[in-house]
Amino acid sequence: MTEPPETGPPRRRAQTPAAVRSGRESVSAELALTVLRHMVRARAMEERSIKMSKSGEAYFWLGGPGEEAFNTCLGMQVRRGQGPAFDYLHLHYRNSATMLAMGMAMLDHFRQMAMAATDPFSRGRNFTGHYARREWNVVPVTSVIEVQYVMAPGTALVQKRAGGEGVTVVTGGDAGTAEGDFESCLIWSSRPGQELPVLMVVTNNRVGISTPHDTQHAVKRIADRAAPYGIPHETIDGNDPVAAWHGLDRALRHVRTTRRPYLLEANVSRLYGHSSSSGAQRQRGEVDPLDEFERKLLDAGAIDAEALRVLHADAAAEADAAVVQATSEPKPTAADVEWGTYAPSRVDAVYPDDYTGLPGR
Ligand SMILES: Cc1ncc(C[n+]2csc(CCOP(=O)(O)OP(=O)(O)O)c2C)c(N)n1
């Protein structure tokens, strides 16, 4: 696993405002600049990934441009570590900004994108954005949408039994909530007297591949589906980092301290369509959270145009260098196909000898 170089937030201007506001909420200028840097790096990484899929350096792309504001704040607020004392993450395939904000190296993302044998998440055998990192409790992302919501109560149950303040965070899109797995999570997280510390997140971009939200869901807000279960819930503007920061803070604080569930719906954008399968064209008419946040910070005097230019140039250069490295690394071989398929099991009477080793071997 590659660790990224440690760099701080962009330099503040001489007369930087103390805070950046959105309505009644605010964050410090320092925090806003750190969020901005993660967002810029995430956007550069995803746009370079799209270019890879179009140029033949990779075969497929899907990811999170348009979700950077919310996903960055999530990555900055989770407690990263291994075991029940830390947060478990059951992520969606658009969570690249979350992983970057947690400290993932861009190179590791590009290794998976390039399907290189050095890909630490799947050894070049899974789609892009399908992260897995045991020492950060990042449970493998699955292409089968929504199943993460039935797994989440499992890790949360372990955390409840273990004590401490670790919580389980599960994320997914709006269309996926039409699957029964979403309801299973609501049910199993809210059993009377056995409630579980699960933060259910729905990033709502109002479309599932090509199915519009309004043709699928009769409820106005997906968050309202928590109401019959007595689960506290909120819908926030996930495109605004200030709103996202505070919405996540409220939600995580609730789950951490009460050891009970919470449903947070974040309205976000989908800036390049579903995936490279639908062309990954830039969609006009969607709010761009990065553009909006940059304008806010410029207007507030928290950053100037030159610092912003440098931030973008550095992120693009970091992405380019990582692609050169990732595409020069070896690909998996036929002999790698079965590696890591099964974990050893003393109780597996059907395939006792069929495992090929644990990840990390
Ligand atoms: C169980 C299952 N059904 C269908 C699919 C095909 N599929 C892949 S992504 C997707 C749309 C998901 O939309 P949403 O949950 O809103 O997430 P978004 O892609 O918008 O972030 C579908 C239907 C799948 N991967 N798994």
The ligand as a Gaussian input file, in Angstrom:
#p B3LYP/6-31G(d) Opt

LIG

1 1
 C      -28.405000      -5.750000      -7.672000
 C      -28.054000      -4.910000      -8.854000
 N      -29.018000      -4.493000      -9.679000
 C      -28.708000      -3.723000     -10.738000
 C      -27.409000      -3.379000     -10.976000
 C      -27.053000      -2.510000     -12.175000
 N      -26.722000      -1.177000     -11.698000
 C      -25.444000      -0.777000     -11.525000
 S      -25.334000       0.787000     -10.990000
 C      -27.003000       0.970000     -10.999000
 C      -27.646000       2.274000     -10.634000
 C      -27.479000       2.643000      -9.225000
 O      -28.032000       3.907000      -9.040000
 P      -27.942000       4.611000      -7.636000
 O      -28.166000       3.617000      -6.560000
 O      -28.811000       5.807000      -7.664000
 O      -26.417000       5.031000      -7.562000
 P      -25.629000       6.032000      -8.525000
 O      -25.004000       5.191000      -9.601000
 O      -26.603000       7.023000      -9.065000
 O      -24.621000       6.653000      -7.647000
 C      -27.639000      -0.192000     -11.410000
 C      -29.099000      -0.350000     -11.545000
 C      -26.418000      -3.847000     -10.092000
 N      -25.125000      -3.515000     -10.250000
 N      -26.766000      -4.586000      -9.036000

